[in-house]
């Protein structure tokens, strides 16, 4: 059986998308805005990049659609996404991996090596 760590490291974009969905379900535009804010405006997802990533995350079972509602000004539906239990475990595993990296870096730099 595959472990969450088998899929690490996550790309920065994937990490931020999962992080954006951690508190509550969001639709695509809200995910784009949240990723931009979380990354201190370093990452600005295009719609193509976002929806390609969402498609991949749906296929891996890390996210799932939760609802669709009609947008006011058009006939299009707005789909919201949420993390699955597997997606939450992936986010937790990547967070733990990143924390370990930071711990090593802090220990290393505290010894005056940098």
N, C-alpha and C positions, 0 to 999 in steps of 0.2 A: 504494500500500500504506500502511495506517495505521501511524503511529508510536506508541510507548508514550506519548510526550508529548501526543498528541492526546486522551488520556483524563485528563489532569491538570487541575486538582488533584483528588486523591482526597478523598472525605469522610474525616473523622477516624475514623469507625467502620470504613470499608473499610481504611484504612491500618493500624489496629490489628489487624484480623482477619488481614490478610496478614502483618503482623509476627509475630503469635502463631503462625502456621503456618510461619514461616521455618525454625526449627530442626528441626522434626519434625512428622509428621502428628498431628492431635488430633481428638477427637470434640467435639460441640457444647458440652457442659458444661465441658470443659477449655479450649475457646476462650473461653468467657464468663469463666472465672476468670483466664485469662492477660491478656485485654484489660483487665479490672479492675485487675490488678497493674501492667501496663505503663503504664496511664494514671494511676497513683497514686490509684486508686479514684474518679476523676472520671467514668469511663464504666462504667455498669453496664447491660449489654445485657439486655433482656427476651428470652425465648425467641422471641417473634414477630419482633422486630427481627433477632435473630441468624439465624434460619432464612430470613427474607426476604432478608437480605444474602447468605447462603450460596447461595440459589437463584440470585440475580443473578450471583454470582461463578462458579457452575457454568455458567450460560448464556454468560458472556463467555469461558469457557475459562481463567480465572485460577486456579481450583482444580479438583481432581477427587477423587472418592471413592477411597479406597484399600482399605478393608476394612470388613466388617461382622461384628460378633460379638454373640452373644446376651447380653443383660444378665442377671445372676444371678437377680434377684427377679421378672422378668417374661418375657413371651414376645417383647418388643420387641427389635429389632436396634439396635445402636449403630454408627452409620456414622462413620468417621474421614475426614478430608479432608487433602489436601496441596496445596502450591503446584505449579502447572505451570511450565514454562520461561517462559511468557508472564506468569504471576503474579509470578515472581521478577523479571522485567524491569520490570514495573509498580512493584513495591516499590522496586527500585533507582532507577528514574526519579523516583519521588516523593521518595525520600530525598535524591537529588541536588538536586532542586528546593528542598526544605526547607533543605538546607545552604547553597544560594546565598542564600536569604532571610536566614538567620542571619548570613551573611558581610556582607551589605549592612547589616543592622541594627547589627552590631558596629562596622563602619567608620563608620557614621553617628553612633553614640553616642560613639565614641572621639574624634570631633571636637568634642564638647561641644554637640551640637545638641539633646540631649534632657536 
